[in-house]
Amino acid sequence: MGLILTDEQKATLSVAFKTAAGHDAVVDGVPAWNVSDPAVLVLTPSADGLSAVIASGSIGLSQVSVIADADLGPGIASITGTLDVEVKPAQAVTVGINAGAPELK
């Protein structure tokens, strides 16, 4: 399951790299973040690439991906993680009643 945001929200995402046995792992270089539809999500990665903030844009679906190099040597072994995100309209949570100017009846 993915993440659902309203068009008034943002979220901080972070990555954790694991070995096949589930232990913490490091990657070579700074992971690269991307969104499939920048109109739906505005992406701001951190300098170290281990987290990013996504802010909702227009209503719709987008996918966030992060790519890293798992080969700690001179080669490249790309690994990718993805997250589906849906942006929905925010629903009403308050009611305001406005009065017109008083007038004679």
Secondary structure as the mmCIF struct_conf table of DSSP 4:
data_model
#
loop_
_struct_conf.conf_type_id
_struct_conf.id
_struct_conf.beg_label_comp_id
_struct_conf.beg_label_asym_id
_struct_conf.beg_label_seq_id
_struct_conf.end_label_comp_id
_struct_conf.end_label_asym_id
_struct_conf.end_label_seq_id
STRN STRN1 LEU A 3 THR A 6
TURN_TY1_P TURN_TY1_P1 ASP A 7 GLU A 8
STRN STRN2 LYS A 10 SER A 14
STRN STRN3 LYS A 18 LYS A 18
TURN_TY1_P TURN_TY1_P2 ALA A 20 ALA A 21
BEND BEND1 GLY A 22 GLY A 22
STRN STRN4 ASP A 24 ASP A 24
STRN STRN5 ASP A 28 VAL A 35
BEND BEND2 SER A 36 SER A 36
TURN_TY1_P TURN_TY1_P3 PRO A 38 VAL A 40
STRN STRN6 LEU A 41 PRO A 45
TURN_TY1_P TURN_TY1_P4 ALA A 47 ASP A 48
BEND BEND3 GLY A 49 LEU A 50
STRN STRN7 SER A 51 SER A 56
BEND BEND4 SER A 58 ILE A 59
STRN STRN8 GLY A 60 ASP A 69
BEND BEND5 GLY A 73 GLY A 75
STRN STRN9 SER A 78 LYS A 88
HELX_LH_PP_P HELX_LH_PP_P1 PRO A 89 ALA A 92
#
